[in-house]
């Protein structure tokens, strides 16, 4: 009987067209391709697809005598971990399975960063920068870009569309401007290759970037529904995570840059910290890494209702304080047009983000923190603020936007002025409030800060009340 089955199978295979029994092709995900930047001095995952029951050989040119052997399972999926050295390269990696050979070339080893969010992260030089890039002198082989093509899905995908390109005058205009300036500054400071993976879509809410599992918590579940539909961007829960983040969740990153929140101001201004914290926690679980997260606080804009943007910025700062490995920078002073939700000064924003990351991750002994209001007390008709800062704050501007406000028991805020500014201490008062009970600094939608420390960083917004 067994002989009969074997003979029958042989006869069937003889008459079937070749395409029906041809070997499964060896294939890599798009992010593992020519010109990629892999994380240096790390355990990096490589993965892909190939013929089941076969053994894959992986040969890295930085140590071509050390071959990695990987069995391919019945689902035709394989995964391996390699150790990368500190040398930058360029290198190549060969993947050999039977007679099939796939080689990825011109690989660099350095720092890989994921840049994600909505339109202020997507904003590129074609949109019009206040400080245009000199494209004729911008080529840098040590900076590489990988932009994930916009897509969405109900279920998590294993691959995405995109390709690695070298930084030059042809590729810079298409990539995130804040990402580019961040990478340029980081490359200059640490003198290592920098790979930037862009995954962004303008107008999208945070729920779209959160894995489905994020919404299993009772405190978060409600935020997955009742999302306003927009015709120009998918906002449904998890749709963008599935197509634009999950496919690169095995890739080794040094950290994540996150610039998003504008699309959540209207509905989630008082709950954004819950959403962001849940997203960060779940991304770390999916990436199987304690990914450092660095977020950009949304910028002043006069188009928001009420003072909802101030509440959301407060929520962003709250998340950065409550979660380990999460930092935040403000760009509130880098706005030149309050009628535009997209500040055009992405160069200073990107460099500020890079300086902040360097101080936290690469040279932790350096000081680069926003000054902030640490405590306060009432003294008669005045309020004394204790500032956490490396030096006395410098005053710029004339408080045209009423950056300081004081209120009494009636909860009506009036513009306040600075009457004393000494090292780490500011005294404010308002002639219209005799008995102050609360104060605010830059706590409006469009307030531009006018107090800075020696690093040129603005004093963060603040409110003493919980009204």
PLY file of the C-alpha trace (Angstrom):
ply
format ascii 1.0
element vertex 467
property float x
property float y
property float z
element edge 466
property int vertex1
property int vertex2
end_header
0.00 0.00 0.00
2.84 2.43 0.92
4.59 1.61 -2.38
1.37 2.31 -4.26
1.03 5.76 -2.59
4.66 6.64 -3.44
4.21 5.58 -7.06
0.95 7.52 -7.33
2.61 10.65 -5.91
5.47 10.27 -8.36
3.09 9.93 -11.31
1.06 12.97 -10.20
4.18 15.10 -9.73
5.41 14.09 -13.18
2.27 15.39 -14.91
1.76 18.54 -12.82
3.11 21.81 -14.27
6.49 22.84 -12.83
5.02 25.97 -11.16
2.88 23.87 -8.84
5.83 22.12 -7.19
8.60 24.68 -7.56
10.45 25.45 -4.36
9.23 28.35 -2.21
11.33 31.43 -2.89
13.72 32.75 -0.27
12.50 36.25 0.64
13.39 39.06 3.05
11.17 41.85 4.41
11.60 45.19 2.67
13.38 46.75 5.64
16.18 44.17 5.35
17.57 45.39 2.06
20.47 47.24 0.42
21.70 50.43 2.18
20.07 49.54 5.52
21.45 50.73 8.86
21.50 47.99 11.50
21.96 48.74 15.17
25.64 48.44 16.05
27.03 46.32 18.91
23.70 44.60 19.29
21.75 41.38 19.00
19.82 42.09 15.80
17.01 39.96 14.46
16.91 38.87 10.84
13.78 37.22 9.51
11.95 36.28 6.36
10.41 33.46 4.38
11.74 30.41 2.55
11.20 26.74 1.67
10.03 24.69 4.67
12.15 21.82 5.99
15.27 23.50 4.56
18.22 25.04 6.41
19.15 28.64 5.78
22.78 29.78 6.03
23.51 33.39 6.97
26.98 34.80 6.36
27.86 38.32 7.54
30.88 39.91 5.89
32.22 41.32 9.17
32.88 37.69 10.18
32.45 35.48 7.15
33.90 32.44 8.95
31.04 32.41 11.44
28.00 31.02 9.60
24.57 31.04 11.24
22.35 28.03 10.45
18.59 28.50 10.70
15.92 25.81 10.17
12.87 26.96 8.21
9.63 25.70 9.70
6.52 24.25 8.07
4.94 27.69 7.71
7.96 28.73 5.62
8.98 31.37 8.18
12.46 31.77 9.65
14.06 34.03 12.22
17.61 34.40 13.46
19.65 36.63 15.75
23.08 37.93 14.83
25.61 39.95 16.80
26.74 43.16 15.14
30.15 44.74 15.79
30.95 48.39 16.49
32.64 49.01 13.13
30.43 51.03 10.75
31.12 49.11 7.54
29.98 48.98 4.78
29.16 45.27 4.99
26.99 42.71 3.27
24.95 39.74 4.46
24.39 36.61 2.38
21.37 34.34 2.80
21.88 30.90 1.24
19.21 28.20 0.99
20.03 25.33 -1.35
20.69 26.94 -4.70
18.99 30.19 -3.72
21.12 33.18 -2.76
19.95 36.59 -1.55
22.51 39.27 -0.68
21.90 42.63 0.94
24.73 45.06 0.28
26.10 48.40 1.43
24.93 47.86 5.02
26.07 50.27 7.71
26.14 49.63 11.44
25.17 52.56 13.62
22.05 53.98 15.27
18.58 53.17 13.90
15.66 55.42 14.88
11.92 55.11 14.22
10.19 58.44 13.43
6.40 58.30 13.77
3.28 60.41 14.25
1.09 62.69 12.18
1.65 65.65 9.87
4.26 67.58 11.87
6.43 64.47 11.72
5.52 63.89 8.07
6.29 67.53 7.18
9.12 67.52 4.63
11.12 70.23 2.91
8.70 70.30 -0.03
6.10 71.80 2.31
8.28 74.88 2.81
10.79 75.23 5.60
11.73 78.50 7.29
15.37 77.40 6.94
15.57 75.57 3.58
18.04 72.72 3.22
21.07 73.42 1.03
20.56 70.37 -1.17
23.83 70.91 -3.04
25.88 70.25 0.10
23.54 67.87 1.90
24.72 64.45 0.66
25.83 62.20 3.52
26.46 58.51 3.01
26.31 57.96 6.78
22.63 58.93 6.94
20.02 56.62 5.42
16.22 56.87 5.11
13.49 54.23 4.96
10.00 55.65 4.49
7.12 53.23 5.00
4.43 53.59 2.36
1.06 54.71 3.75
-1.32 51.80 4.29
-3.82 50.46 6.81
-5.39 47.13 7.67
-7.72 45.42 10.10
-5.09 42.77 10.87
-1.34 42.98 11.62
0.88 42.61 8.56
4.29 40.99 8.40
5.75 43.27 5.71
5.43 46.80 4.37
6.41 48.71 1.25
9.49 50.90 1.32
13.20 50.94 0.52
16.40 52.24 2.07
17.97 55.23 0.34
21.13 57.21 0.97
20.78 60.82 2.14
21.32 63.18 -0.80
19.64 66.04 -2.65
17.14 63.66 -4.27
16.02 61.83 -1.13
16.01 64.58 1.53
12.96 66.45 0.10
10.76 63.38 0.51
11.61 62.48 4.11
10.47 63.90 7.44
12.23 67.24 7.94
12.40 66.97 11.72
13.68 63.40 11.29
16.35 64.53 8.85
17.59 67.39 11.04
17.59 65.07 14.06
19.65 62.51 12.16
22.04 65.11 10.78
22.76 66.51 14.24
23.03 63.07 15.85
25.44 61.87 13.17
27.61 64.95 13.69
27.70 64.60 17.49
28.25 60.83 17.86
30.10 60.34 14.55
28.22 57.14 13.72
25.90 56.16 10.86
22.25 56.99 11.48
19.30 55.14 9.97
15.90 56.83 10.05
12.70 54.84 9.50
9.71 57.09 8.78
6.21 55.84 9.58
3.72 58.73 9.64
0.41 59.93 8.28
-1.02 63.43 8.64
-4.33 63.90 10.43
-4.23 60.58 12.26
-5.16 60.05 15.91
-3.09 58.06 18.38
-5.66 55.24 18.48
-4.76 54.30 14.90
-1.14 53.71 15.98
-2.00 51.55 18.98
-1.99 47.71 18.80
-5.33 46.02 19.28
-4.20 44.66 22.65
-3.88 48.24 23.94
-7.65 48.48 24.15
-8.19 45.37 26.27
-7.88 47.46 29.44
-11.21 48.74 30.74
-9.79 52.24 31.17
-8.71 52.38 27.49
-11.40 50.28 25.78
-13.82 53.20 25.35
-11.30 55.16 23.26
-11.34 52.59 20.45
-14.85 53.60 19.39
-16.64 56.86 18.64
-13.71 58.16 16.61
-14.70 60.84 14.15
-14.18 59.66 10.56
-12.07 61.83 8.25
-11.88 61.39 4.51
-8.16 62.12 4.17
-6.74 59.72 6.76
-7.70 56.44 8.48
-8.34 57.03 12.17
-9.81 53.69 13.22
-8.16 51.92 16.14
-5.02 49.89 15.29
-5.26 50.27 11.51
-1.95 52.08 11.08
-0.13 50.04 13.70
-1.07 46.89 11.79
0.31 48.11 8.45
3.00 50.64 9.30
4.50 49.60 12.66
4.00 45.86 13.13
6.03 45.01 9.98
9.15 46.59 11.56
8.54 45.46 15.14
11.37 42.90 14.90
13.87 45.51 13.73
16.36 46.69 16.35
15.96 50.41 17.09
17.89 52.75 19.36
14.62 54.54 20.10
11.44 56.20 18.83
10.72 59.84 17.97
7.00 60.64 18.33
5.30 63.85 17.14
1.53 63.48 17.36
-1.43 64.73 19.34
-3.07 67.45 17.26
-5.78 65.04 16.05
-6.64 64.13 19.66
-7.04 67.66 21.02
-10.77 67.93 20.41
-11.93 64.68 22.04
-9.10 63.25 24.14
-7.40 66.37 25.52
-7.90 65.21 29.11
-7.05 61.53 28.56
-4.10 61.61 26.18
-1.66 60.48 28.87
-3.59 57.20 29.25
-3.52 56.61 25.51
0.15 57.48 25.05
1.20 55.41 28.07
-0.77 52.43 26.80
0.74 52.78 23.31
4.32 53.02 24.58
3.84 50.03 26.90
2.35 47.89 24.14
4.95 48.90 21.53
7.66 47.84 23.96
5.89 44.52 24.44
5.54 43.97 20.70
9.12 45.05 19.95
10.35 42.99 22.91
12.51 45.93 23.89
12.53 48.76 26.44
12.39 51.24 23.60
13.28 54.80 24.63
10.52 57.19 23.51
11.07 60.90 22.88
8.02 62.99 22.07
7.59 66.49 20.76
4.95 68.51 22.61
2.36 69.89 20.20
3.00 73.50 19.20
0.87 76.61 19.82
-1.96 77.18 17.32
-4.98 79.47 17.57
-7.38 77.11 15.81
-8.17 74.83 18.75
-11.36 75.24 20.76
-11.18 76.66 24.29
-7.79 75.85 25.80
-7.88 72.17 24.90
-4.37 72.22 23.43
-2.96 73.37 26.78
-4.68 70.44 28.49
-3.28 67.99 25.94
0.24 69.38 26.28
-0.15 68.90 30.03
-1.10 65.28 29.36
1.97 64.79 27.18
4.21 66.06 29.95
2.42 63.84 32.46
3.12 60.74 30.36
6.78 61.72 30.02
7.09 61.96 33.81
5.16 58.79 34.68
6.77 56.38 32.23
10.43 55.34 32.49
12.50 55.93 29.39
10.16 58.59 27.99
11.29 62.18 27.42
9.67 65.30 25.97
10.82 68.50 24.28
8.81 71.65 23.72
8.87 73.59 20.44
6.46 76.27 21.63
9.01 79.03 20.95
9.71 77.87 17.40
6.38 79.03 15.95
6.36 81.94 13.51
2.68 81.84 12.50
-0.06 81.03 15.00
-2.51 80.57 12.13
-0.52 77.56 10.88
-0.74 74.25 12.72
2.53 73.24 11.03
5.49 75.28 12.35
8.03 75.62 9.55
11.13 75.75 11.73
11.88 72.03 11.69
15.65 72.53 11.78
15.77 73.92 15.31
13.11 71.42 16.38
15.11 68.47 15.03
18.36 69.71 16.54
16.70 70.34 19.90
15.34 66.79 19.86
18.80 65.44 18.97
20.49 67.43 21.75
17.93 66.16 24.23
18.40 62.53 23.11
22.19 62.87 23.24
22.01 64.16 26.82
19.81 61.24 27.89
21.14 58.34 25.87
24.63 58.95 24.51
26.31 61.39 26.90
24.15 61.25 30.06
26.48 63.55 31.97
25.47 66.52 29.80
22.78 69.01 30.93
19.97 69.61 28.48
16.63 69.89 30.22
13.77 72.32 29.94
13.49 74.69 32.88
10.26 74.06 34.78
8.26 75.42 37.71
9.09 73.13 40.61
7.07 74.72 43.43
5.33 77.96 44.40
3.90 79.87 47.32
1.70 82.93 47.88
3.17 85.99 49.59
0.50 88.65 50.04
-0.63 89.80 46.60
2.35 88.13 44.94
3.17 84.57 43.94
6.72 83.29 44.30
7.79 80.61 41.82
10.73 78.28 42.40
12.29 77.34 39.09
14.22 74.18 38.34
16.88 75.46 35.96
20.63 75.54 35.49
20.64 79.34 35.72
18.50 82.45 35.98
15.84 82.59 33.27
16.21 85.20 30.56
13.15 87.24 29.62
12.36 87.80 25.96
9.33 89.56 24.57
6.83 91.71 26.41
4.26 89.16 27.56
2.08 90.14 24.61
0.15 86.89 24.89
-0.29 87.10 28.64
2.03 84.18 29.35
1.58 84.57 33.13
-1.94 84.71 34.54
-3.22 84.98 38.12
-6.69 84.24 39.48
-8.47 84.77 42.78
-11.37 82.85 44.31
-13.59 83.83 41.36
-11.39 81.63 39.08
-11.08 84.45 36.55
-7.52 84.76 35.24
-5.88 88.11 34.61
-2.57 88.91 32.97
0.32 89.01 35.42
3.75 90.59 35.25
7.16 89.63 36.59
8.25 91.90 39.46
11.39 89.97 40.41
13.63 87.52 38.59
16.65 86.17 40.48
18.45 82.84 40.22
15.88 80.03 40.31
13.14 82.33 41.59
10.50 84.47 39.89
7.90 86.69 41.57
4.69 87.61 39.72
1.63 89.71 40.48
-1.48 91.15 38.87
-2.88 94.54 39.83
-6.37 93.10 39.25
-6.01 90.29 41.80
-5.46 91.32 45.42
-5.70 87.82 46.93
-4.31 85.32 44.43
-5.08 81.62 44.76
-3.79 80.20 41.45
-1.59 81.02 38.48
-0.82 79.76 35.01
2.09 80.11 32.60
1.52 79.73 28.85
-1.60 77.75 29.59
-3.55 78.68 26.46
-3.78 77.24 22.97
-1.43 79.75 21.41
0.86 81.16 24.10
4.49 81.47 23.02
6.95 81.27 25.94
9.24 84.21 26.68
11.41 82.73 29.44
14.52 80.70 28.56
17.53 79.19 30.31
21.17 79.27 29.23
20.58 76.31 26.87
18.01 78.34 24.97
15.22 76.04 26.14
11.85 77.59 27.02
10.17 77.32 30.40
7.48 74.62 30.16
3.81 75.57 30.46
2.29 75.18 33.93
-0.88 75.62 35.94
-1.26 75.45 39.71
-5.02 74.82 39.61
-7.05 71.78 38.57
-10.08 73.74 37.43
0 1
1 2
2 3
3 4
4 5
5 6
6 7
7 8
8 9
9 10
10 11
11 12
12 13
13 14
14 15
15 16
16 17
17 18
18 19
19 20
20 21
21 22
22 23
23 24
24 25
25 26
26 27
27 28
28 29
29 30
30 31
31 32
32 33
33 34
34 35
35 36
36 37
37 38
38 39
39 40
40 41
41 42
42 43
43 44
44 45
45 46
46 47
47 48
48 49
49 50
50 51
51 52
52 53
53 54
54 55
55 56
56 57
57 58
58 59
59 60
60 61
61 62
62 63
63 64
64 65
65 66
66 67
67 68
68 69
69 70
70 71
71 72
72 73
73 74
74 75
75 76
76 77
77 78
78 79
79 80
80 81
81 82
82 83
83 84
84 85
85 86
86 87
87 88
88 89
89 90
90 91
91 92
92 93
93 94
94 95
95 96
96 97
97 98
98 99
99 100
100 101
101 102
102 103
103 104
104 105
105 106
106 107
107 108
108 109
109 110
110 111
111 112
112 113
113 114
114 115
115 116
116 117
117 118
118 119
119 120
120 121
121 122
122 123
123 124
124 125
125 126
126 127
127 128
128 129
129 130
130 131
131 132
132 133
133 134
134 135
135 136
136 137
137 138
138 139
139 140
140 141
141 142
142 143
143 144
144 145
145 146
146 147
147 148
148 149
149 150
150 151
151 152
152 153
153 154
154 155
155 156
156 157
157 158
158 159
159 160
160 161
161 162
162 163
163 164
164 165
165 166
166 167
167 168
168 169
169 170
170 171
171 172
172 173
173 174
174 175
175 176
176 177
177 178
178 179
179 180
180 181
181 182
182 183
183 184
184 185
185 186
186 187
187 188
188 189
189 190
190 191
191 192
192 193
193 194
194 195
195 196
196 197
197 198
198 199
199 200
200 201
201 202
202 203
203 204
204 205
205 206
206 207
207 208
208 209
209 210
210 211
211 212
212 213
213 214
214 215
215 216
216 217
217 218
218 219
219 220
220 221
221 222
222 223
223 224
224 225
225 226
226 227
227 228
228 229
229 230
230 231
231 232
232 233
233 234
234 235
235 236
236 237
237 238
238 239
239 240
240 241
241 242
242 243
243 244
244 245
245 246
246 247
247 248
248 249
249 250
250 251
251 252
252 253
253 254
254 255
255 256
256 257
257 258
258 259
259 260
260 261
261 262
262 263
263 264
264 265
265 266
266 267
267 268
268 269
269 270
270 271
271 272
272 273
273 274
274 275
275 276
276 277
277 278
278 279
279 280
280 281
281 282
282 283
283 284
284 285
285 286
286 287
287 288
288 289
289 290
290 291
291 292
292 293
293 294
294 295
295 296
296 297
297 298
298 299
299 300
300 301
301 302
302 303
303 304
304 305
305 306
306 307
307 308
308 309
309 310
310 311
311 312
312 313
313 314
314 315
315 316
316 317
317 318
318 319
319 320
320 321
321 322
322 323
323 324
324 325
325 326
326 327
327 328
328 329
329 330
330 331
331 332
332 333
333 334
334 335
335 336
336 337
337 338
338 339
339 340
340 341
341 342
342 343
343 344
344 345
345 346
346 347
347 348
348 349
349 350
350 351
351 352
352 353
353 354
354 355
355 356
356 357
357 358
358 359
359 360
360 361
361 362
362 363
363 364
364 365
365 366
366 367
367 368
368 369
369 370
370 371
371 372
372 373
373 374
374 375
375 376
376 377
377 378
378 379
379 380
380 381
381 382
382 383
383 384
384 385
385 386
386 387
387 388
388 389
389 390
390 391
391 392
392 393
393 394
394 395
395 396
396 397
397 398
398 399
399 400
400 401
401 402
402 403
403 404
404 405
405 406
406 407
407 408
408 409
409 410
410 411
411 412
412 413
413 414
414 415
415 416
416 417
417 418
418 419
419 420
420 421
421 422
422 423
423 424
424 425
425 426
426 427
427 428
428 429
429 430
430 431
431 432
432 433
433 434
434 435
435 436
436 437
437 438
438 439
439 440
440 441
441 442
442 443
443 444
444 445
445 446
446 447
447 448
448 449
449 450
450 451
451 452
452 453
453 454
454 455
455 456
456 457
457 458
458 459
459 460
460 461
461 462
462 463
463 464
464 465
465 466
